[in-house]
Amino acid sequence: MADHPNATLVREAFRAATQGDPDATRYLADGIEWHEIGRSDPIVGKEAVLAHLSRPTEWSIQPVLHDAVAGDDHAVALIIARARRGGETLEYRVAEIYDVLDGKVSKRWAFSDDTERIAAFFA
């Protein structure tokens, strides 16, 4: 059975983002709302998301896409993330929920299995 087009969109966007594709934001709507774990206000706009994700950090995260499922308006990605900061590592699970409009991600939310532990690790 073939993936729903929105699941394919999420898989392709994930692959582009994790493989350093310089045009990975082509999968995002111009006015995207990007909601992150532990952050109360969203990052709004494709350029703001790109600037946020490309800023220098003290850590690295290696996300691995476990699965993606979708319907006509939404998609969900199940991800295992491995973070490194200094000599410490943290593995956690994430569910990312996407609103899809006109073939692009218009809103994104991330939820984890242990938000408190993640917030402490990245503090």
N, C-alpha and C positions, 0 to 999 in steps of 0.2 A: 504494500500500500504506500503510495507516495505521500510525502509531507504536504501539509497545507502550505500554500504560498507564504503565509506569515511565519510559519516555522522555518521555512527555507530562508526567509529574510533574516530572521534572528541568527540562524546558523552562519549565514554569509557575513553578517555584521560582526559576529563574534570572531570568526576566522580573520576578517580584515583587521579588527582591532588588536588581536593578539599576535598577529604576524607583522605588525608595523606598517600596514598599508597606509601611505600618506593621504589617501582619499577615503579613509574609513568613515568619515562623517557623512558620506553620501547616503547612508542609510537613515540619517536623522532628519526630521523635519526642522525647518529653520527656527521655529519657535518652541522647540522641545522643552519640556519640563523634566529635569533630571533629578530624581529624589535619591539620596544616598543614605546608607545605614548611619545612624547617629547624627544626622544633620536635619534640623527642623525645617529649614527653608530650602526650596529646590534651586538648582542652578537653571537659569532660563536662557535659552538660545543656543544654537549650534556652536557659535564662536566661543561663548562662555564655557560650554562643556569641553570643547577642545582645549582651551587655555587651562582649565582646571585639571584635566587628565594628563596634560603634558608638562605640568609644573614639576620642578625638581622636588624630590621627597627623600626622606631618610630610609625608606622601605621599598620593597618590591613585592608585587603580587603576581602569582602565576595562577590564573583561573583556567579550569578545565571544564568544558561543557559536557555535562552528563547526558542531558536530553533537552529537547525543545518541543513543545506542543502548542497548537494554536487553533483559533477559530477565525471568523471573518473580521473581528475588530480587535482581538487581543492575542497575545502570545505569552508563554511562560517558559523561562529557561531555568534549568536546574544545574547549578554550578558547584564545583568543589574548588575552593580557593586556598592556595598555600602562600602565606605571607612571610617575608623575612625582614627583620629589622635588627641591625647589629648582629649579635650571635643568637638571637631568638627566632623561633619559627612558630607559626600558628596556622593550623588547618581548620577551615570552617566551611559550612555549607550555606549556599545562598539560593534563594528563589527570586528571580527577577521577573517582574510583571511589566508588560509593555502594552500601551495603547498603540494601535497601528491605524494610520489614516493616509489614504492615497499612496500606499506602498512604502511608507516611511514611519519610523518610530516617533510618535508625537509626545509620549509620556513614558517615563520609566521609574519604577520603584524597586528597591532591593530590600529583602528581608532575610535575616540570618537565623541560624540555630542558636546563637548566643551573642546578642547585641552587646551586652555588658562586657563580655570578654574581649570582643573586637574593639570596642571603644577604649578599653584600658590598654590594649596592645598598641593602638595607633596614637594614643594621647601623648 
